Amino acid sequence: MYLFLYRLLINFVLLISPIIIFFRLIKKKESFFRFREKFNFFSKKRIRGKLIWFHGASVGEILSVIPLIENLENDKKIDQILVTSSTLSSAKVFEKFKFKKTSHQFFPVDTNLITENFLNYWQPSLAIFIDSEIWPNMLLNIKKKSIPAILLNARITSKSFKRWKKFGNFSEEIFNCFTKALVCNNETFKYLKYFKLKNIRFIGNLKFSEKKKEKILVPKKIQNFFSKKVFWTAGSTHRGEEIFCINTHLELKKKYKNLVSVIIPRHINRREEIISMIKDNNLNFHCHSSKKNISHQTEVYLVDTYGETSLFFKICKIVFMGGSLVNHGGQNPLEASRLGCKIVNGPNTDNFKDIYKLLQKLKISKKINSYKNLTNIIKKNIKTDSNSKAIIKKIEKIGIKIKKLTLKELKQVID
C-alpha cells in the first residue's frame, strides 16, 4: 500500500514538474542546459566496461567521496565512474575537479519508469548511495536488476528513524535493497539492524577524509585589519544565536579593547535582522560585502556573503558552531577543525552527534550552554594558536584511516 501511495505521489510530482522547474530556473537553482538530465535526457555517453556509480544529495556528500574517486580512477578494473546529485551547487563544485574516467549527471526523478530507464542506460556494476539518500523506486529497480548497492557513510537520525519506523515492512523492504551498509555512527548501526539489514560495518564518518581545500588566500585588506585585533568567529549561526554572540562580545570587550567578533549567519537573507541587533547594542560593524575600507573602530564583522567561511576559519583559532544552541541539531564542525580551530558548541548537536563526540574526546571541542561559559573558553584560547597544527594532524590521521577502511570495503565488491 505504501509503495502504491508513494508512486502516486511521485507521479503527481512528475506531472507538475514543468512548473517546479520553471520557478527553479528563475531562482537560478537549475541549469537551463542540464535540467533535462533529471528526465533521462543524458548528456554523457556510457563507455563499455565496468561502471561504478556514486550518488549524493548535494555538495557535502559529493565532496566526501572525492578522495575515494581519486583512488578508484587509478583502478584498471574500472572503466567509468558516474556521479549523480540533485543540486546545481553540487554540479558546479564537481566541475572544479578534473577527472579522466568520472562524469556528473543529475539524479533522475524517482518514478518507476524513469529510474528503470536510467539503470538500463548506465548499467552500473555497483551503486553507492551516500549518507541518507533513500529513493524507493530507484532502490527497488536496483534490487530487481541484481545490482550490488552500498549505503556509504550511512547516517540515520533518531528523527528520521521514527519516520521510517511508521512504514513497517515497506521500510524494511527498501533498506534491504542495500547489499552492504558502511555506517558512520553506532546509532545508525542500531537502526539498520532494526530494519533487518544483515551486512553492516561501522567505519567512521567519511567527512573526516574530505579533500583538503586548495591554499586559502586571505585578502590583504582582511589580513591588515585582523592582524591588529583580538578576534573570534561564530559560524553558521541561526536565529536566536546572534544575540548570544553579541552578549558574549559585550562581556569580552571588558577585557579586550581591540576585540572583533566575526558573525557568519547560516542564512544571509537575515542580514538586516542581525544588523538591527548589532545597532541596538551600539556596536560598530562592517559587512563583508561592503566595498568600503574596514574602519579600525569595527567591533562586529558580519559575513553576509556565501562561500567565505574557510577564509575566516583559516585566520581564526576559536570558533563557536551555530545551530547548536537552538533546536536545529548543530552544524558540521569539520571544516573549522580541519583548519586547526578549537570548536565551541551548544548542547543540540544531534545531526553530527558522532563527530562532536569524537572531537570532544580529542579535546578539540567543548560544550557550553551560556554566554559566560563561551566567554571563559574564548578567553583561554583567543590569543594562542599553539594547538592549531596538532588539531590539523589529529583530523588528518582519522581521515586517512577511514578512507583506507572504506576503499577496502568497496574494492571487495568491485573485485
C-alpha positions in Angstrom: 0.0 0.0 0.0 2.8 2.5 1.0 4.6 1.8 -2.3 1.4 2.5 -4.3 0.9 5.8 -2.4 4.5 6.8 -2.9 4.3 6.1 -6.6 1.0 8.0 -6.9 2.7 11.0 -5.2 5.9 10.9 -7.2 3.9 10.6 -10.5 2.0 13.7 -9.4 5.3 15.5 -8.8 6.3 14.5 -12.3 3.1 15.9 -13.7 3.7 19.3 -12.1 7.5 19.2 -12.7 7.4 21.7 -15.6 6.0 24.3 -13.1 8.6 23.4 -10.4 11.5 23.5 -13.0 10.3 26.9 -14.3 10.4 28.5 -10.9 13.7 26.8 -10.0 15.2 28.2 -13.3 14.0 31.7 -12.4 15.7 31.3 -8.9 18.8 30.0 -10.7 18.6 26.7 -8.8 18.5 24.7 -12.1 20.8 24.7 -15.1 18.9 25.7 -18.3 21.1 23.4 -20.3 21.1 20.4 -18.0 17.8 20.1 -16.1 16.7 17.6 -18.8 19.0 15.0 -17.3 16.5 14.6 -14.5 14.1 13.2 -17.1 16.7 10.9 -18.7 18.0 13.2 -21.5 21.5 12.1 -20.9 24.4 14.5 -21.7 27.2 11.9 -21.3 27.8 8.6 -23.0 28.1 5.2 -21.4 31.5 3.7 -22.1 31.8 -0.1 -22.4 33.1 -2.0 -19.4 32.7 -1.7 -15.6 30.9 1.4 -14.3 30.8 2.4 -10.6 28.0 4.8 -9.7 28.1 7.3 -6.7 25.0 9.2 -5.7 24.9 12.0 -3.1 22.2 14.7 -2.5 24.4 17.8 -2.6 27.8 19.5 -2.1 28.7 17.9 1.3 28.0 14.3 0.1 29.9 14.8 -3.2 32.9 16.3 -1.5 33.1 13.4 1.0 33.7 10.9 -1.8 36.2 12.9 -3.9 39.2 11.2 -2.2 37.7 7.8 -3.0 37.1 8.7 -6.6 40.7 9.9 -7.0 41.8 6.5 -5.8 39.3 4.5 -8.0 40.3 6.5 -11.1 43.6 4.6 -11.0 41.9 1.2 -10.7 42.4 -0.6 -14.1 39.3 -2.8 -13.4 37.1 0.3 -13.5 36.3 1.8 -17.0 33.9 4.6 -15.9 32.7 6.3 -12.8 29.4 8.1 -12.7 28.5 10.7 -10.0 24.9 11.9 -9.6 23.5 14.6 -7.4 20.3 16.7 -7.1 21.5 20.3 -6.8 23.1 22.8 -9.1 25.6 23.8 -6.5 27.0 20.3 -6.2 27.3 20.1 -10.0 29.3 23.4 -10.0 31.6 22.1 -7.2 32.2 18.8 -9.1 33.2 20.7 -12.2 36.3 22.1 -10.4 37.7 18.5 -10.2 39.3 17.3 -13.5 38.8 13.6 -13.7 39.5 11.3 -16.7 37.0 8.5 -16.0 34.4 10.3 -14.0 31.5 12.3 -15.2 28.5 14.0 -13.5 24.8 13.8 -14.2 21.7 14.9 -12.3 19.8 12.3 -10.4 16.5 11.4 -12.2 13.0 11.9 -10.9 12.2 8.8 -8.8 9.4 7.3 -10.8 9.4 3.6 -11.6 9.7 4.1 -15.4 12.4 6.9 -15.3 14.6 5.0 -12.8 14.3 1.8 -14.8 15.4 3.6 -18.0 18.2 5.3 -16.1 19.6 1.9 -15.0 19.1 0.4 -18.5 21.2 3.2 -20.0 24.1 3.3 -17.4 24.1 -0.4 -16.3 26.2 0.2 -13.2 28.3 -2.7 -11.8 27.9 -1.1 -8.3 25.6 1.6 -7.0 26.8 3.6 -4.0 24.4 5.9 -2.2 25.9 8.4 0.2 24.7 9.4 3.7 20.9 9.1 3.9 19.8 9.2 0.2 16.9 6.7 0.1 14.8 6.7 -3.2 12.3 3.8 -3.1 11.7 3.3 -6.9 15.4 3.5 -7.8 16.4 1.1 -5.0 13.7 -1.4 -5.9 14.8 -1.4 -9.5 18.4 -1.8 -8.5 17.5 -4.9 -6.5 15.3 -6.2 -9.3 18.3 -6.0 -11.7 20.6 -7.7 -9.1 23.0 -4.7 -8.9 25.1 -4.6 -5.7 24.2 -1.5 -3.7 26.1 0.1 -0.8 24.8 2.7 1.6 28.0 4.6 2.2 28.7 6.8 5.3 25.2 5.8 6.3 23.5 8.2 8.7 20.0 7.9 10.1 19.0 10.3 12.8 16.6 9.4 15.6 14.0 11.7 13.9 14.2 10.0 10.5 14.2 6.6 12.2 10.9 7.4 13.9 9.5 8.4 10.4 10.8 5.2 8.7 9.5 3.0 11.6 5.9 4.1 10.9 6.0 2.4 7.5 6.9 -1.0 8.9 7.5 -3.7 6.2 7.8 -1.1 3.5 10.8 0.5 5.2 12.4 -3.0 5.8 12.0 -3.8 2.1 13.6 -0.5 1.0 16.6 -0.8 3.3 17.2 -4.4 2.3 17.8 -3.3 -1.3 21.3 -2.5 0.0 23.7 -5.4 0.0 26.0 -3.6 2.4 25.9 -0.5 4.7 29.1 1.3 5.9 27.8 3.3 8.8 29.3 6.5 10.3 27.9 6.0 13.9 26.6 3.4 16.3 23.1 4.9 16.3 22.7 4.2 12.6 24.1 0.7 13.1 21.4 0.0 15.6 18.6 1.5 13.4 19.7 -0.6 10.3 19.7 -3.7 12.5 16.1 -2.9 13.4 15.2 -3.0 9.7 17.0 -6.4 9.4 19.8 -5.3 7.2 22.4 -8.1 7.6 25.7 -6.7 6.2 26.6 -3.6 8.3 30.0 -2.3 9.1 31.0 0.6 11.3 33.7 2.6 9.5 33.5 6.1 10.9 32.5 9.4 9.3 33.8 9.7 5.7 33.7 13.5 6.0 36.9 13.3 8.0 38.6 12.2 4.8 37.4 15.1 2.7 40.0 16.5 0.3 42.0 19.5 1.6 41.0 22.8 0.2 43.5 24.5 -2.1 45.6 27.1 -0.4 43.2 29.7 1.1 44.3 33.2 0.1 43.5 35.9 2.6 42.9 39.3 1.0 45.4 42.0 2.2 42.5 44.2 3.4 41.4 41.4 5.8 44.9 40.4 6.8 45.9 44.0 7.7 42.7 44.6 9.7 42.7 41.4 11.7 46.4 41.4 12.4 45.9 44.3 14.8 42.8 42.8 16.5 41.9 40.1 19.0 39.0 38.1 17.4 36.9 35.0 17.4 34.3 33.6 15.0 30.7 32.4 15.3 29.9 30.2 12.3 26.6 29.1 10.8 24.5 30.9 13.4 20.7 30.6 13.4 18.0 32.9 14.7 18.4 33.3 18.5 22.2 32.7 18.4 23.4 36.1 17.2 22.1 37.9 20.3 24.0 35.2 22.4 27.2 36.1 20.4 26.6 39.9 20.9 26.2 39.3 24.7 29.5 37.3 24.6 31.2 40.2 22.7 30.0 42.7 25.3 31.4 40.6 28.1 34.7 40.0 26.4 35.0 43.7 25.5 35.6 44.4 29.2 38.9 42.7 28.9 39.9 43.2 25.2 39.5 46.7 24.0 40.6 45.8 20.4 38.1 42.9 20.2 36.3 41.9 17.0 33.6 39.3 16.8 33.1 37.7 13.4 29.5 36.5 12.8 28.7 34.2 9.8 25.0 33.5 9.7 23.7 30.3 8.2 21.2 32.3 6.1 22.5 35.6 4.8 18.9 36.7 4.0 18.7 37.5 7.7 21.3 40.2 7.3 19.1 43.2 8.1 17.7 41.5 11.2 21.2 40.9 12.5 22.4 44.4 11.7 19.4 45.7 13.7 20.5 43.7 16.7 24.1 45.0 16.4 22.8 48.6 16.2 20.5 48.1 19.2 23.7 47.3 21.2 25.5 50.3 20.0 28.3 48.3 18.3 30.2 49.4 15.3 30.1 46.9 12.4 31.3 46.1 9.0 29.6 43.9 6.3 31.9 41.7 4.3 30.0 42.6 1.1 30.8 46.3 1.6 33.4 47.8 -0.7 34.3 50.4 1.9 37.6 50.2 3.9 37.2 48.5 7.2 37.1 51.0 10.0 39.6 50.4 12.8 36.6 51.0 15.1 34.8 47.9 13.8 33.6 45.7 16.6 31.4 43.2 14.8 32.4 41.8 11.4 29.3 40.4 9.6 30.0 37.9 6.8 26.9 38.5 4.6 28.2 36.5 1.5 28.3 32.8 0.9 31.4 30.7 0.5 33.6 32.7 2.8 33.7 30.5 6.0 37.0 28.8 5.2 38.7 32.2 4.9 37.7 33.2 8.5 38.3 29.7 9.9 41.8 30.0 8.4 42.7 33.2 10.3 40.8 32.4 13.5 41.7 29.9 16.2 38.4 29.6 18.1 35.0 29.1 16.6 31.5 28.8 18.0 29.5 26.5 15.8 25.9 27.6 15.4 22.7 25.6 15.1 23.7 24.1 18.5 22.0 26.4 21.0 18.7 26.3 19.2 16.6 23.3 18.3 18.3 22.7 14.9 20.7 19.8 15.6 24.0 21.6 15.0 26.2 22.3 12.0 29.2 20.3 10.8 32.3 21.4 12.6 34.8 19.5 10.4 35.7 22.4 8.1 36.7 24.6 11.1 38.6 21.8 12.9 40.4 20.7 9.7 41.8 24.3 9.5 43.1 24.0 13.1 40.3 25.8 15.0 39.2 24.9 18.5 35.4 24.3 18.5 32.8 25.5 21.0 29.2 24.3 20.6 25.9 24.2 22.4 24.1 21.1 23.6 22.0 20.5 20.4 24.2 18.6 18.0 22.1 15.5 17.1 22.7 15.9 13.3 26.5 15.5 13.9 26.5 13.7 17.2 29.3 11.2 16.3 31.6 14.0 15.0 31.1 16.2 18.1 31.6 13.2 20.4 34.9 12.3 18.7 36.1 16.0 18.7 35.3 16.2 22.4 37.3 13.1 23.1 40.2 14.5 21.2 39.9 17.8 23.2 39.2 19.8 20.1 35.6 20.8 21.0 33.9 21.9 24.2 30.2 22.1 25.0 28.6 25.2 26.5 25.2 26.4 27.5 25.6 30.0 28.5 27.5 33.0 27.1 29.5 33.1 30.3 30.8 29.6 29.5 31.6 30.7 26.0 33.3 33.9 27.3 35.6 31.9 29.6 36.6 29.4 26.9 37.3 32.2 24.4 39.5 34.0 27.0 41.6 30.9 27.3 42.1 30.3 23.6 41.7 33.7 21.8 45.4 34.6 21.9 47.0 31.2 21.2 47.4 29.1 18.1 49.8 26.6 19.7 47.4 23.7 19.3 46.5 24.5 15.7 48.9 22.2 13.9 48.2 19.4 16.4 44.4 19.7 15.7 45.1 19.5 11.9 47.2 16.4 12.3 44.6 14.6 14.5 41.9 15.2 11.9 44.1 14.1 9.0 45.1 10.9 10.9 41.4 9.9 11.4 40.6 10.8 7.8 43.4 8.6 6.4 42.2 5.6 8.5 38.6 6.0 7.5 39.5 6.4 3.8 41.6 3.2 3.8 38.9 1.1 5.5 36.2 2.4 3.1 38.3 1.7 0.0 39.0 -1.8 1.3 35.2 -2.5 1.7 34.4 -1.0 -1.8 37.1 -3.0 -3.6 35.9 -6.2 -2.1 32.6 -5.7 -4.0 34.3 -4.2 -7.2 36.8 -7.1 -7.5 
